[in-house]
Amino acid sequence: MFELTPNFKHCHFFVSRKRNLLQSNPCYSLNLWLYQMEARLCYTLNQRIRMEQPKKRAVIYARVSSQNDRQDTTRQIKDLEKYAIGQDVKIEKIYEEHISGAKKNEERRILQDCLEYCISNSVNYLYLSEISRLGRSTLQVLRSLERLHEAKVSVFIQNLGIYSLMEDGKVNPIASILITVLAEMSNIERNNIQYRLNSGRQQYINKGGKLGRKVGYRKTNDQLKEEYKNVIAMLRKGYSVRAIAKLENISPTTVQKIKNAE
């Protein structure tokens, strides 16, 4: 009887080989039956081992810049959930954030909660659609990665198809290079966009254009509630007007208007 192994294909190979060797044996039928039973036992053992092994755990973080209905995180989340199913990974928690990518990580409350959860709960992976979700600058991205790597949390970046850590827990050198380069490119592109916006705005003003709302225009209470959902959520949690204004980068007057509209 050969030694049992949890690899069914390995078992099947030896069963086939033994069958060929036993073709001329008078007890061929009995021996073949015994080897087939061993193969089935190997297969059952393999299935049991797979069932007993705990699933890898992951957290999804999705972000879009717009705070209204123009953008949402549905596509990012669905794509990452589909990938997790294919990898037999359990999605433990999903974080969604509607905030500009130009904000500092310290101002991105939900991102900070996500990172803290991954570290304190020792999850295996943090799933992102792209590296720009993790910070507005290369330095901030690398700092976030360092925190996660210290807790042995590997970051999966879907548009690159790579993990920041290898199977043995060491930093993936190829991923490290790509992440650094692409994070810097995202930062350069963001600065270029800001430059073009400022340049176009200045040309418009030079030609006699006026910025801001039309005279006499005022948003309705329903429009305020729809546009500033995050502000309303923080007001209900007891945040102060000044704290919300700072976190959301809006004036305290606007926060007060939203508070009055509640």
C-alpha positions as CSV (number, residue, x, y, z in Angstrom):
1,M,0.0,0.0,0.0
2,F,1.5,3.4,-0.9
3,E,1.6,6.3,1.4
4,L,-1.5,8.5,1.6
5,T,-1.2,12.0,0.2
6,P,-3.8,14.8,0.1
7,N,-3.1,15.4,-3.6
8,F,-5.7,13.5,-5.5
9,K,-4.0,13.8,-8.9
10,H,-0.8,12.4,-7.3
11,C,-2.8,9.5,-6.0
12,H,-4.4,8.9,-9.4
13,F,-1.0,8.8,-11.1
14,F,0.2,6.0,-8.8
15,V,-3.1,4.1,-9.1
16,S,-2.8,4.1,-12.9
17,R,0.9,3.1,-12.7
18,K,0.1,0.2,-10.3
19,R,-2.7,-0.9,-12.5
20,N,-0.4,-1.3,-15.5
21,L,2.1,-3.3,-13.4
22,L,-0.6,-5.6,-12.0
23,Q,-2.2,-6.6,-15.4
24,S,-0.6,-10.1,-15.3
25,N,-1.2,-10.6,-11.5
26,P,-3.8,-13.3,-10.7
27,C,-5.1,-11.0,-7.9
28,Y,-5.4,-8.0,-10.2
29,S,-9.1,-7.3,-9.5
30,L,-8.6,-7.3,-5.7
31,N,-5.4,-5.2,-5.9
32,L,-7.0,-2.8,-8.3
33,W,-10.0,-2.4,-6.0
34,L,-7.7,-1.7,-3.0
35,Y,-5.8,1.0,-4.9
36,Q,-9.0,2.6,-6.1
37,M,-10.2,2.7,-2.5
38,E,-6.9,4.4,-1.5
39,A,-7.4,7.0,-4.3
40,R,-10.9,7.8,-3.0
41,L,-9.6,8.0,0.5
42,C,-6.9,10.5,-0.7
43,Y,-9.5,12.6,-2.5
44,T,-11.8,12.6,0.6
45,L,-8.8,13.6,2.8
46,N,-7.9,16.4,0.3
47,Q,-11.4,17.8,0.4
48,R,-11.5,17.6,4.2
49,I,-8.2,19.5,4.5
50,R,-9.5,22.2,2.2
51,M,-12.7,22.6,4.2
52,E,-10.9,22.7,7.5
53,Q,-8.4,25.4,6.3
54,P,-9.7,28.9,7.2
55,K,-10.4,31.1,4.3
56,K,-8.2,34.1,3.7
57,R,-9.8,37.4,4.8
58,A,-9.9,40.6,2.9
59,V,-11.2,44.2,3.2
60,I,-12.4,46.3,0.3
61,Y,-11.8,50.1,0.1
62,A,-13.5,52.0,-2.6
63,R,-13.3,55.8,-3.2
64,V,-14.8,58.3,-5.7
65,S,-14.2,62.0,-5.7
66,S,-17.8,63.2,-6.2
67,Q,-20.1,63.6,-3.2
68,N,-23.3,63.5,-5.3
69,D,-24.8,60.9,-7.7
70,R,-22.4,61.6,-10.6
71,Q,-20.1,58.9,-9.3
72,D,-20.5,55.9,-7.0
73,T,-18.4,53.0,-5.8
74,T,-20.6,50.2,-7.1
75,R,-18.3,49.2,-10.0
76,Q,-15.2,49.1,-7.9
77,I,-16.9,47.0,-5.2
78,K,-18.5,44.5,-7.7
79,D,-15.2,44.0,-9.6
80,L,-13.3,43.3,-6.3
81,E,-16.0,41.1,-4.9
82,K,-16.0,39.0,-8.1
83,Y,-12.2,38.7,-7.9
84,A,-12.4,37.6,-4.2
85,I,-14.9,34.8,-5.1
86,G,-12.5,33.5,-7.8
87,Q,-9.7,33.4,-5.2
88,D,-11.9,31.8,-2.5
89,V,-11.3,34.8,-0.2
90,K,-13.8,36.0,2.3
91,I,-14.7,39.7,2.2
92,E,-15.0,40.7,5.8
93,K,-15.8,44.4,5.5
94,I,-16.3,47.1,2.8
95,Y,-15.4,50.7,3.2
96,E,-16.8,53.3,0.8
97,E,-15.7,57.0,0.7
98,H,-16.8,60.0,-1.3
99,I,-14.0,62.5,-1.0
100,S,-11.5,64.2,-3.3
101,G,-8.3,62.4,-4.0
102,A,-6.5,65.7,-3.4
103,K,-7.3,65.5,0.4
104,K,-4.5,64.4,2.7
105,N,-4.9,61.0,4.2
106,E,-5.3,62.5,7.7
107,E,-8.5,64.2,6.4
108,R,-9.9,60.9,4.9
109,R,-11.7,59.6,7.9
110,I,-13.0,56.4,6.3
111,L,-9.6,55.5,4.9
112,Q,-8.1,55.8,8.3
113,D,-10.8,53.6,9.8
114,C,-10.1,51.0,7.0
115,L,-6.4,50.9,7.7
116,E,-6.9,50.7,11.4
117,Y,-9.4,47.8,11.0
118,C,-7.0,45.9,8.7
119,I,-4.1,46.3,11.1
120,S,-6.0,45.6,14.4
121,N,-7.9,42.6,13.0
122,S,-4.9,41.0,11.1
123,V,-6.7,40.6,7.8
124,N,-4.8,39.0,5.0
125,Y,-5.5,41.5,2.2
126,L,-6.7,45.0,1.5
127,Y,-8.3,45.2,-2.0
128,L,-8.1,48.4,-4.0
129,S,-9.1,49.1,-7.6
130,E,-6.0,51.2,-8.2
131,I,-3.1,52.6,-6.2
132,S,-4.4,56.2,-6.2
133,R,-7.2,55.1,-3.7
134,L,-4.5,54.8,-1.0
135,G,-3.2,58.4,-1.0
136,R,-2.9,61.7,-2.9
137,S,1.0,61.6,-3.0
138,T,3.7,59.1,-3.3
139,L,4.9,59.7,0.2
140,Q,1.4,59.1,1.7
141,V,0.9,55.9,-0.3
142,L,4.2,54.6,0.9
143,R,3.5,55.5,4.5
144,S,0.1,53.6,4.3
145,L,1.8,50.6,2.7
146,E,4.5,50.6,5.4
147,R,1.8,50.5,8.2
148,L,0.0,47.6,6.5
149,H,3.2,45.7,5.7
150,E,4.3,45.9,9.4
151,A,1.0,44.1,10.2
152,K,1.6,41.6,7.3
153,V,-1.4,42.9,5.4
154,S,-0.9,42.6,1.6
155,V,-2.4,45.2,-0.7
156,F,-4.0,43.9,-3.9
157,I,-4.2,46.5,-6.7
158,Q,-6.7,45.3,-9.3
159,N,-5.7,47.4,-12.3
160,L,-2.1,46.1,-12.0
161,G,-3.0,42.6,-10.9
162,I,-0.3,42.5,-8.2
163,Y,0.0,42.0,-4.5
164,S,2.4,44.2,-2.4
165,L,3.6,41.2,-0.4
166,M,4.7,37.8,-1.6
167,E,3.4,34.5,-0.2
168,D,6.2,34.4,2.3
169,G,5.3,37.8,3.7
170,K,8.2,39.7,2.2
171,V,7.7,42.9,0.2
172,N,7.2,42.2,-3.5
173,P,10.1,44.1,-5.2
174,I,8.3,44.4,-8.5
175,A,5.2,45.7,-6.9
176,S,7.2,48.1,-4.9
177,I,8.8,49.7,-8.0
178,L,5.5,49.8,-9.9
179,I,3.6,51.3,-7.0
180,T,6.2,54.1,-6.4
181,V,6.3,55.0,-10.1
182,L,2.5,54.9,-10.7
183,A,1.8,56.8,-7.4
184,E,4.2,59.6,-8.6
185,M,2.6,59.6,-12.1
186,S,-0.9,60.0,-10.5
187,N,0.5,62.9,-8.4
188,I,1.9,64.6,-11.5
189,E,-1.3,64.1,-13.4
190,R,-3.3,65.6,-10.5
191,N,-1.1,68.7,-10.5
192,N,-1.4,69.1,-14.3
193,I,-5.2,69.0,-14.0
194,Q,-5.1,71.6,-11.3
195,Y,-2.8,73.8,-13.4
196,R,-5.2,73.5,-16.4
197,L,-8.2,74.3,-14.3
198,N,-6.6,77.4,-12.7
199,S,-5.3,78.6,-16.2
200,G,-8.8,78.2,-17.7
201,R,-10.4,80.0,-14.8
202,Q,-8.0,82.9,-15.0
203,Q,-8.6,83.3,-18.8
204,Y,-12.3,83.3,-18.2
205,I,-12.0,86.1,-15.6
206,N,-9.7,88.1,-17.9
207,K,-12.4,88.0,-20.6
208,G,-14.9,89.5,-18.2
209,G,-16.4,86.3,-16.8
210,K,-17.7,86.1,-13.3
211,L,-17.3,83.1,-10.9
212,G,-19.7,81.9,-8.2
213,R,-23.4,81.6,-8.0
214,K,-25.9,83.8,-9.8
215,V,-27.1,86.7,-7.8
216,G,-30.2,85.8,-5.8
217,Y,-29.7,82.0,-6.2
218,R,-30.1,79.9,-3.1
219,K,-30.2,76.1,-2.8
220,T,-33.3,74.5,-1.3
221,N,-33.1,72.4,1.8
222,D,-33.6,69.2,-0.2
223,Q,-30.7,70.1,-2.5
224,L,-28.5,70.8,0.5
225,K,-29.4,67.4,2.1
226,E,-28.7,65.6,-1.2
227,E,-25.4,67.2,-1.8
228,Y,-24.0,67.0,1.7
229,K,-24.9,63.6,2.9
230,N,-21.6,63.1,4.7
231,V,-22.1,66.4,6.6
232,I,-25.5,65.3,7.8
233,A,-24.2,61.9,8.9
234,M,-21.4,63.6,10.9
235,L,-23.9,66.1,12.4
236,R,-26.0,63.1,13.6
237,K,-23.0,61.6,15.2
238,G,-22.4,64.7,17.2
239,Y,-19.5,66.3,15.4
240,S,-19.1,70.0,15.9
241,V,-19.7,72.5,13.1
242,R,-16.1,73.6,13.0
243,A,-14.8,70.0,13.0
244,I,-17.1,69.1,10.1
245,A,-16.1,72.2,8.2
246,K,-12.4,71.3,8.5
247,L,-12.9,67.6,7.6
248,E,-15.1,68.3,4.6
249,N,-13.2,71.5,3.5
250,I,-16.3,73.7,3.5
251,S,-17.2,76.8,5.4
252,P,-18.8,76.7,8.9
253,T,-21.6,78.8,7.4
254,T,-22.5,76.1,5.0
255,V,-22.4,73.4,7.7
256,Q,-24.7,75.6,9.8
257,K,-27.1,76.0,6.9
258,I,-27.2,72.2,6.5
259,K,-27.8,71.8,10.3
260,N,-30.7,74.3,10.1
261,A,-32.2,72.4,7.2
262,E,-32.3,69.2,9.2
